[in-house]
Amino acid sequence: MPATPIIAPFPATRLRRLRRTPALRALTAERHVSTENLIWPIFVTEVAGGEGEIPSMPGVDRLTLDGAKRAAERAMNLGIPAICIFPHSDPDLKTEGCERAWDPENIGNRAIRAIKEVAPDLAVMTDIALDPYNINGHDGFVRDGIILNDETVEALVRMALAQAEAGADILGPSDMMDGRIGALRRALEQAGHKDVAILSYAAKYASSFYGPFRDAVGASGRLVGDKKTYQINPANRDEALRCVARDLAEGADMVMVKPGMPYLDICREVKDQFGAPTYAYQVSGEYAMMEGAIRAGWLKREVVMESLLSFRRAGCDGILTYYAPQVAEALAQR
Ligand SMILES: NCc1[nH]cc(CCC(=O)O)c1CC(=O)O
C-alpha cells in the first residue's frame, strides 16, 4: 500500500466503478484462493468399525487405511499439494508412557507409508504430540497433574524420527512444549533426515474451538483438565509473536497460527514481522460452526470461500481446512 493513498474527491473518484461488472471485479481482485493454498487434514482410524462420519463434524469421516489411500488419490487428482494425517488410535493401546507414539507400526506411520505408495508426489504432513496415544488425552507426559516439558520433548523426538522414517515430508509439532523445534531439528540432521520440513504450530492457542477434533480422535472423554499450561492464552498477541520468533530461530521452516478465523490479527502480524511461509489452521470448531449453520439453512455455502479469502487477505500462504477437497472441486469447475 502506498504511504498516502491517492484519492480524488467525489465525483472524480467513484469506487463503485470497479465493482460494476464481474469482469471488472475479477480484474481488481487483490487476493485469490487456489487449490495450491490448501492442506487437507484427514482422520485415519485403526479401530474396527471406527470409520464413518464424525457427529460434531458433519461431512467429515474417519477413514480406514484404504479410505486414506483413496483420499490421497483424490487430493492428488485435484491438485491439493498436501494432506495431513491425524490418527484415531485404538483406545486399548493408549498408555501413560505413550510408547505407541514412536512405534513404526502405529496407525499414523502406517498411513504415511500407505499414502506414499499411491501418491508419492503428494506432500504428507504429520502431527507431533502425544495426545492420540496418551491415556489422559494430553499432548505431553503427565506426572502428578503436571505436564512434563523436557521428558515430553525427548518422546516427541522419537515420534518425529519414526514419522520421518515412514516417509513424512512435513512434520507438524502441535504440542507447544518449549525447546521442541530445536530438539527435532538437531535429531533430524543427525539421523540424516536433512530435508524433512518442520511446520511448527507456533502460535497455538488454548482454544475451545478444538472440541469436535477431540471427538474425532477419541480424546474428548479422556482429557483430564485443560491445555492452558502449554497452549497460549487467547488474550495474548505479543506472546504469540515471541513463540513464532523462537520457533523460527530453532529451525522451523514454516509456521502456523491456530485456530484461524478468531486469530486473523495474529496471521497478519506474523506474516508482516517474519515473512516466513505462514499457515492458518481453520480448526474443527470453525468447520462445525459453518457447516452446522449451512446445513440448518442459516448461512449459504459461499461463507466457506469467504472464510478462506480472509486468511489470504491476512497474509497466509496456505490454510489447513477440512473443506479442502470440496473447495478444490469447486475451483476445478470454474
Ligand atoms: N495435538 C493435538 C491437536 N492437533 C490438532 C488439534 C486441533 C485441530 C482441530 O481442532 O481441527 C489438536 C487439538 C488439541 O490441541 O487439543
The ligand as an SDF file (V2000), in Angstrom:
LIG
                    3D

 16 16  0  0  0  0  0  0  0  0999 V2000
   -2.1190  -32.0840   19.3730 N   0  0  0  0  0  0  0  0  0  0  0  0
   -3.4480  -32.0720   19.2500 C   0  0  0  0  0  0  0  0  0  0  0  0
   -4.0760  -31.3170   18.1450 C   0  0  0  0  0  0  0  0  0  0  0  0
   -3.6310  -31.2270   16.8610 N   0  0  0  0  0  0  0  0  0  0  0  0
   -4.5760  -30.5280   16.1310 C   0  0  0  0  0  0  0  0  0  0  0  0
   -5.6130  -30.1720   17.0010 C   0  0  0  0  0  0  0  0  0  0  0  0
   -6.8800  -29.4190   16.6980 C   0  0  0  0  0  0  0  0  0  0  0  0
   -7.3570  -29.4160   15.2880 C   0  0  0  0  0  0  0  0  0  0  0  0
   -8.7800  -29.0290   15.1160 C   0  0  0  0  0  0  0  0  0  0  0  0
   -9.4910  -28.6420   16.0680 O   0  0  0  0  0  0  0  0  0  0  0  0
   -9.2480  -29.1160   13.9640 O   0  0  0  0  0  0  0  0  0  0  0  0
   -5.2930  -30.6390   18.2740 C   0  0  0  0  0  0  0  0  0  0  0  0
   -6.1930  -30.4960   19.4330 C   0  0  0  0  0  0  0  0  0  0  0  0
   -5.6920  -30.0330   20.7200 C   0  0  0  0  0  0  0  0  0  0  0  0
   -4.6730  -29.3610   20.8390 O   0  0  0  0  0  0  0  0  0  0  0  0
   -6.3500  -30.3940   21.6960 O   0  0  0  0  0  0  0  0  0  0  0  0
  1  2  1  0
  2  3  1  0
  3  4  1  0
  3 12  2  0
  4  5  1  0
  5  6  2  0
  6  7  1  0
  6 12  1  0
  7  8  1  0
  8  9  1  0
  9 10  2  0
  9 11  1  0
 12 13  1  0
 13 14  1  0
 14 15  2  0
 14 16  1  0
M  END
$$$$
